[in-house]
Amino acid sequence: MSDPFESTLSALSESNRADVVAAWAAVETQSEPASEMSLRALRDVTLRAKLDELLAISGRTLVRVGSGRWTSGYRDHISAELVSEGGDQLTAIDRAVLVVVLIYSVAVPRSQGALTSDEWVSTHPTTPVDLKELNQLGKGAVQESLTRLHAAGLLRRVTTPKNLGVSGASYVPGPQFHRLTPAARARLQDELILAAGPETALADAIRLRRNHSQNSEGDQ
């Protein structure tokens, strides 16, 4: 490890250091969240704080996923910097396809009470029938986008329910959505509302809140 990592770990015993490094590797490299039951540095509050300190060196932070599971993601100010520097490489078609999946797999089930948490993962697939809304973009272009988003971990392919009687894969949000911080999840929810219902009262409230926040920051 580089010197910044070494200085962060130097005060730990050999055993604790090994536990923290193992947890760091798990949350940074595994596509799915790591369980507290399998990693002592995630169970132990003191070691977990040291792990978060280690992640902070590279602009990362621990993200709790449900109960007893953890992953890592970019700290909010780092995410903002990356986006401002052009770090968001999604094409317009990729954005459209992703929004449709998020609407059908997360927004609609949540509005119906089928999803109660603020997580952006779902067991409610967006089916080929739902994806027909994107036909105006060109079937080939949509399929290429689905492939790109799947490869990036933003979408996950699942089996289409047999009762629909249609062919083709269905999709749900992919494992990268586990890595969103609470603030990032809230921002994404706002963006989805603005995209899906820009003329709604809720969208007006979001714009009003954002304008108020920007004005408050400008007055400081």
C-alpha positions in Angstrom: 0.0 0.0 0.0 1.1 3.6 -0.5 2.3 5.8 2.4 -1.1 7.4 3.2 -2.6 4.0 3.6 0.4 2.8 5.6 0.2 5.7 8.0 -3.5 5.1 8.6 -2.9 1.4 9.4 0.4 1.8 11.3 -1.3 2.1 14.8 -3.2 -1.2 14.4 -2.1 -4.6 15.5 -1.1 -7.1 12.8 -4.4 -8.9 13.3 -6.6 -5.7 13.2 -4.6 -4.5 10.2 -5.4 -7.7 8.3 -9.1 -7.4 9.2 -9.3 -3.8 8.0 -7.5 -4.6 4.7 -9.7 -7.6 4.0 -12.8 -5.5 4.6 -11.4 -2.7 2.4 -10.8 -5.1 -0.5 -14.3 -6.6 -0.1 -16.3 -3.3 -0.1 -14.2 -1.9 -2.9 -14.1 -4.9 -5.3 -17.2 -7.0 -4.7 -20.2 -6.2 -6.8 -22.6 -7.0 -4.0 -22.4 -5.6 -0.4 -20.2 -7.5 2.1 -21.8 -9.0 5.2 -20.8 -8.0 8.7 -21.0 -11.7 9.6 -18.0 -12.5 7.4 -15.7 -9.5 8.1 -14.8 -8.5 11.7 -13.8 -4.9 10.6 -17.4 -4.4 9.5 -18.8 -5.7 12.8 -16.4 -3.8 15.1 -17.3 -0.1 15.4 -13.7 0.9 16.0 -12.3 -1.0 13.1 -15.1 0.1 10.9 -14.2 3.7 11.7 -10.6 2.9 10.7 -11.8 1.4 7.5 -13.8 4.5 6.6 -10.7 6.5 7.3 -8.8 4.3 4.9 -11.5 4.7 2.2 -11.5 8.5 2.7 -7.9 8.7 1.4 -9.2 7.9 -2.1 -12.4 9.9 -1.7 -14.5 6.9 -0.8 -16.8 6.2 2.2 -18.7 3.2 3.7 -22.3 2.8 2.6 -24.7 0.7 4.7 -27.0 -1.4 2.6 -30.0 -2.7 4.6 -29.1 -4.5 7.8 -25.6 -5.8 8.4 -24.3 -5.3 4.9 -21.8 -2.7 3.6 -20.2 -1.5 0.4 -18.3 1.7 -0.5 -19.0 4.7 -2.7 -17.7 8.1 -3.5 -18.1 10.8 -0.9 -20.7 13.3 -1.9 -18.3 16.2 -2.6 -16.1 13.9 -4.7 -19.1 12.8 -6.8 -20.0 16.4 -7.4 -16.5 17.2 -8.5 -16.4 14.2 -10.8 -19.6 15.2 -12.5 -18.5 18.9 -12.9 -15.3 17.6 -14.6 -17.3 15.5 -17.0 -17.1 12.2 -15.1 -20.7 11.2 -16.2 -20.1 9.4 -19.5 -23.7 8.2 -20.1 -25.1 9.0 -23.5 -28.5 10.5 -24.0 -29.9 7.1 -25.0 -28.3 5.5 -22.0 -29.9 8.1 -19.7 -33.3 7.5 -21.3 -33.1 3.7 -21.0 -31.9 4.0 -17.4 -34.7 6.4 -16.5 -37.4 4.0 -17.9 -36.0 1.1 -15.9 -35.9 3.2 -12.7 -39.5 4.3 -13.2 -40.9 0.9 -13.7 -38.7 -1.0 -11.3 -38.4 1.5 -8.5 -40.6 4.6 -8.8 -43.9 2.8 -9.7 -43.5 0.0 -7.1 -42.6 2.6 -4.4 -45.7 4.7 -5.2 -47.8 1.5 -4.8 -46.2 0.7 -1.5 -44.4 -2.4 -2.8 -41.0 -0.7 -2.0 -40.8 1.0 1.3 -37.1 1.8 1.7 -35.0 4.4 -0.1 -32.8 1.9 -1.8 -32.5 1.9 -5.5 -32.5 -1.8 -6.0 -35.7 -3.7 -6.8 -37.2 -7.1 -7.4 -39.8 -5.6 -9.8 -38.4 -6.1 -13.3 -38.8 -3.7 -16.2 -40.1 -6.0 -18.9 -39.8 -5.9 -22.7 -43.4 -4.6 -22.8 -42.3 -1.6 -20.7 -39.2 -1.0 -22.8 -41.4 -0.6 -25.9 -41.8 3.0 -24.8 -38.2 3.5 -26.1 -39.0 2.2 -29.7 -38.7 5.7 -31.1 -35.0 5.6 -30.2 -34.5 2.5 -32.4 -34.5 -1.1 -31.3 -30.8 -1.6 -32.1 -29.8 1.5 -30.2 -31.8 0.5 -27.2 -30.3 -3.0 -27.1 -26.8 -1.6 -27.4 -27.6 0.8 -24.5 -29.0 -2.1 -22.4 -25.7 -4.0 -23.0 -23.6 -1.0 -22.0 -25.6 -0.3 -18.8 -25.4 -4.0 -17.9 -21.7 -4.1 -18.4 -21.3 -1.0 -16.2 -23.3 -2.6 -13.4 -26.1 -0.1 -13.7 -28.6 -2.7 -14.9 -29.0 -6.4 -14.1 -30.7 -8.8 -16.4 -33.5 -11.0 -14.9 -35.9 -13.5 -16.3 -39.1 -12.1 -17.8 -42.2 -13.3 -16.1 -43.7 -16.2 -18.1 -47.3 -14.9 -17.7 -46.5 -11.9 -20.0 -46.0 -14.2 -23.0 -43.2 -12.1 -24.5 -39.6 -12.9 -25.3 -36.5 -11.0 -24.2 -34.8 -10.2 -21.0 -36.2 -7.9 -18.3 -34.1 -5.5 -16.2 -33.7 -4.1 -12.7 -31.3 -1.6 -11.3 -27.8 -3.1 -11.0 -25.3 -3.4 -8.1 -23.8 0.0 -8.7 -26.9 1.5 -7.1 -25.9 -0.1 -3.8 -23.0 2.4 -3.7 -25.1 5.5 -3.6 -24.8 7.4 -0.3 -28.1 8.5 1.4 -27.7 12.0 -0.1 -27.0 10.6 -3.6 -30.1 8.4 -3.3 -32.2 11.5 -2.4 -30.8 13.5 -5.3 -31.5 10.6 -7.7 -35.1 10.4 -6.5 -35.5 14.2 -7.1 -34.0 13.8 -10.6 -36.4 10.9 -11.4 -39.4 13.0 -10.3 -38.2 15.9 -12.5 -37.7 13.6 -15.5 -41.0 11.6 -15.1 -43.3 14.3 -14.0 -41.8 17.8 -14.6 -45.2 19.5 -14.4 -46.3 17.9 -11.1 -46.6 19.7 -7.8 -43.8 17.5 -6.4 -41.5 18.6 -9.2 -42.4 22.3 -8.5 -41.5 21.7 -4.8 -38.2 20.2 -5.7 -37.3 23.2 -7.9 -38.4 25.6 -5.2 -36.3 23.8 -2.6 -33.3 23.8 -4.9 -33.7 27.5 -5.7 -34.0 28.3 -2.0 -30.8 26.3 -1.3 -28.9 28.0 -4.0 -30.0 31.4 -2.9 -29.0 30.6 0.7 -25.6 29.5 -0.4 -25.2 32.7 -2.5 -25.9 34.9 0.5 -23.2 33.3 2.6 
